[in-house]
Amino acid sequence: MKKIIITGAGGYIGCELVKYLSKKKYEIIAIDRYFFGEEKILKRKNIKLLKDDIRNLKIKNFKKIYAVIDLAALSNDITGEKYVRQTFDINFKARYKVAQLAKKAGVEKYILPSSCSNYGRISKNQIADEKYKLNPLTNYSKANTMAENKILKLKSKNFCPVILRQGTVYGFSNRLRLDLVVNRMTYEAFKNNRIPILKDGSQRRPTLHIIDAIRAMHMMIKIHKDKISGEIFNVGGDGNNLSINQLAKEIKSIFKKKIKIFYYGEKDLRSYFVSFKKIKSLGYKTLYKPKDGAKQLVKMYKKKKIIMSDENITLKWYDNLNYWNDKIRKAAINNKIL
Ligand SMILES: NC(=O)c1ccc[n+]([C@@H]2O[C@H](COP(=O)([O-])OP(=O)(O)OC[C@H]3O[C@@H](n4cnc5c(N)ncnc54)[C@H](O)[C@@H]3O)[C@@H](O)[C@H]2O)c1
């Protein structure tokens, strides 16, 4: 059984990736701070949990490991604008360190799930392929871009780093995120008969089903390293390039009831469509479109009786943890409250 480290294993993509790969007969070392709770991870014999911070990992963690999928990060733009130092420390410096340790320990493959948001804003009639000049507009995408640049330079005969630039991911996960556009629009339409659109809706945003994101990672594990080493791939398929207005229309169309669309916030400057030709040339094809994902989400929202809470909104959850950490430290004596 090949051993694989997944960092950020307790996160939105992580806990579904752990489930998927554990069924493919790998041994999984699931590393995470578990900010969202360890119970989100499937319990199986071939999954070992390691509660740690990626900033603290040592070379011994990477011995006899075949591949690392490095998901741990502060995972969106608004968190990166608020927790600036931590975003650069974790998303850039720690991930670069993880890649260096992996290389030193003899790990064969290192997979970095990066983001199409690194393209920032591109002109209307253009579609970014992987060589397109990056224009990261936020701390989150700047940290991603810095990590990509440094990590790709580690490529050697025996060490294969590969970058997957994902669109905004959607679909159900045990650690559900309702701060992702398709998940949120579908939730609001289902529960509140409305779809919120960050102004002005013309911004273009590729999306990606969580299973398709996971399948791309699995493909990188299976494929011969010479085909991918030192390469960047945009992950998605043709149906994944939609504007936010188009996305809202698609999601609205799956409901039989009346849905109101409303606009909020400041104009979103991030806008990009990307080309998926390169990953297609490896034989990769997406299975899902946003409409399929929205239908699946509605079923799961009903079945699991999902109610929006701070835990589903990444930044709110980190703010809560900080708030209570401070309160508890002040109130506790000898680590006890009462
Ligand atoms: N979800 C998307 O739409 C999307 C799109 C493109 C790229 N990505 C990237 O994929 C990765 C996973 O995203 P996600 O949506 O699952 O996010 P998430 O926030 O749900 O998961 C991130 C996980 O990392 C853990 N973590 C954070 N800091 C850590 C640290 N210092 N040490 C150990 N663990 C730590 C958290 O506890 C969490 O479980 C991130 O790198 C993100 O930038 C996600």
The ligand as an SDF file (V2000), in Angstrom:
LIG
                    3D

 44 48  0  0  0  0  0  0  0  0999 V2000
  -12.4600   25.2100   -1.7340 N   0  0  0  0  0  0  0  0  0  0  0  0
  -12.1150   25.8380   -2.8540 C   0  0  0  0  0  0  0  0  0  0  0  0
  -12.9600   26.3630   -3.6000 O   0  0  0  0  0  0  0  0  0  0  0  0
  -10.6730   25.9230   -3.2600 C   0  0  0  0  0  0  0  0  0  0  0  0
  -10.3470   26.4190   -4.5290 C   0  0  0  0  0  0  0  0  0  0  0  0
   -9.0220   26.5160   -4.8990 C   0  0  0  0  0  0  0  0  0  0  0  0
   -8.0240   26.1200   -4.0170 C   0  0  0  0  0  0  0  0  0  0  0  0
   -8.3710   25.6400   -2.7870 N   0  0  0  0  0  0  0  0  0  0  0  0
   -7.2980   25.2460   -1.8600 C   0  0  0  0  0  0  0  0  0  0  0  0
   -7.5370   23.9160   -1.4100 O   0  0  0  0  0  0  0  0  0  0  0  0
   -7.1030   23.7920   -0.0700 C   0  0  0  0  0  0  0  0  0  0  0  0
   -8.2250   23.2410    0.8060 C   0  0  0  0  0  0  0  0  0  0  0  0
   -9.3460   24.1150    0.7670 O   0  0  0  0  0  0  0  0  0  0  0  0
  -10.6420   23.8150    1.6020 P   0  0  0  0  0  0  0  0  0  0  0  0
  -11.7770   24.4380    0.8610 O   0  0  0  0  0  0  0  0  0  0  0  0
  -10.7110   22.3810    1.9230 O   0  0  0  0  0  0  0  0  0  0  0  0
  -10.3840   24.6850    2.9160 O   0  0  0  0  0  0  0  0  0  0  0  0
  -10.7040   24.3950    4.4530 P   0  0  0  0  0  0  0  0  0  0  0  0
  -10.5400   25.7010    5.1550 O   0  0  0  0  0  0  0  0  0  0  0  0
  -11.9850   23.6960    4.6080 O   0  0  0  0  0  0  0  0  0  0  0  0
   -9.5400   23.4050    4.8780 O   0  0  0  0  0  0  0  0  0  0  0  0
   -8.2640   23.8000    5.2530 C   0  0  0  0  0  0  0  0  0  0  0  0
   -7.8110   22.8750    6.3720 C   0  0  0  0  0  0  0  0  0  0  0  0
   -6.4730   23.2460    6.7430 O   0  0  0  0  0  0  0  0  0  0  0  0
   -6.3640   23.1890    8.1670 C   0  0  0  0  0  0  0  0  0  0  0  0
   -5.2900   24.0880    8.5660 N   0  0  0  0  0  0  0  0  0  0  0  0
   -5.2420   25.4330    8.4430 C   0  0  0  0  0  0  0  0  0  0  0  0
   -4.0600   25.8930    8.8730 N   0  0  0  0  0  0  0  0  0  0  0  0
   -3.3420   24.8080    9.2720 C   0  0  0  0  0  0  0  0  0  0  0  0
   -2.0370   24.6430    9.7960 C   0  0  0  0  0  0  0  0  0  0  0  0
   -1.2410   25.6820   10.0300 N   0  0  0  0  0  0  0  0  0  0  0  0
   -1.6110   23.3970   10.0870 N   0  0  0  0  0  0  0  0  0  0  0  0
   -2.4240   22.3230    9.8970 C   0  0  0  0  0  0  0  0  0  0  0  0
   -3.6730   22.4290    9.3980 N   0  0  0  0  0  0  0  0  0  0  0  0
   -4.1220   23.6580    9.0840 C   0  0  0  0  0  0  0  0  0  0  0  0
   -7.7350   23.5940    8.6970 C   0  0  0  0  0  0  0  0  0  0  0  0
   -7.9540   23.0730    9.9920 O   0  0  0  0  0  0  0  0  0  0  0  0
   -8.6720   22.9880    7.6450 C   0  0  0  0  0  0  0  0  0  0  0  0
   -9.1060   21.7180    8.0460 O   0  0  0  0  0  0  0  0  0  0  0  0
   -6.6140   25.1600    0.3770 C   0  0  0  0  0  0  0  0  0  0  0  0
   -5.2250   25.2130    0.1850 O   0  0  0  0  0  0  0  0  0  0  0  0
   -7.2940   26.0890   -0.5870 C   0  0  0  0  0  0  0  0  0  0  0  0
   -6.5800   27.2740   -0.7690 O   0  0  0  0  0  0  0  0  0  0  0  0
   -9.6700   25.5160   -2.3910 C   0  0  0  0  0  0  0  0  0  0  0  0
  1  2  1  0
  2  3  2  0
  2  4  1  0
  4  5  1  0
  4 44  2  0
  5  6  2  0
  6  7  1  0
  7  8  2  0
  8  9  1  0
  8 44  1  0
  9 10  1  0
  9 42  1  0
 10 11  1  0
 11 12  1  0
 11 40  1  0
 12 13  1  0
 13 14  1  0
 14 15  2  0
 14 16  1  0
 14 17  1  0
 17 18  1  0
 18 19  2  0
 18 20  1  0
 18 21  1  0
 21 22  1  0
 22 23  1  0
 23 24  1  0
 23 38  1  0
 24 25  1  0
 25 26  1  0
 25 36  1  0
 26 27  1  0
 26 35  1  0
 27 28  2  0
 28 29  1  0
 29 30  1  0
 29 35  2  0
 30 31  1  0
 30 32  2  0
 32 33  1  0
 33 34  2  0
 34 35  1  0
 36 37  1  0
 36 38  1  0
 38 39  1  0
 40 41  1  0
 40 42  1  0
 42 43  1  0
M  CHG  2   8   1  16  -1
M  END
$$$$
